[in-house]
């Protein structure tokens, strides 16, 4: 079930025209910048867009312009995800999945985000998420106290996702059309 939904939604997301994705990403960026939890955060962990995910680069640069710290996911050697600082000067490389991440000197260069923006392939209104199925984000999210905000296009919201014991629900969702959740 999850596998089929993952494939169907990934295909739909990949079919979004680049101009439409750019407009929707801009709307998501605008909404995020208006949220009190973002305004109050010292460090926000975002992500680098992959496979037509909402692009948060303008959002990350806006945060840096505001003097906030920005972190990005980094796939560590022990198959875990860590948050590492991103700056205008960060040199990026592709990880084993083809996703851009900052080059770091060693894995002790971890950031402590107050808010984590989480990509996904599908979400539901109960704030459950389907990712790529590898579990990196779920393992990371289990270990952080940061506010968890799922980021997606509105068409990625489905009626119901059966959560497994290892899945971590979001605290809220932000799409180009709405905010779902208590914040």
QUIZI-V239701 format. One line per field, one symbol per residue. psi: psi as a letter, one per 40 degrees, with the letter a starting at -180 (. if undefined). burial: # if it has 24 or more other C-alpha atoms within 12 Angstrom, else .. A space follows every 50 residues. Layout:
# QUIZI-V239701
psi = ???
burial = ???
This chain:
# QUIZI-V239701
psi = ddddddddddddddehidddddddddddddddeehddddeidhhhaihhh ffihhedddddddddeeiihiiihhidffihihiihidehhiihaeeehh iihidieefiigidhhhhiidiiieefiihaeededddddddeieihhhh hiideehidhhhhideihiidiihaedihhie.
burial = .#..##..##..#..#....#..##########...##..########## ##############...#########....#######............# ####.....#######################...###.##....##### ########..##....###########.##...
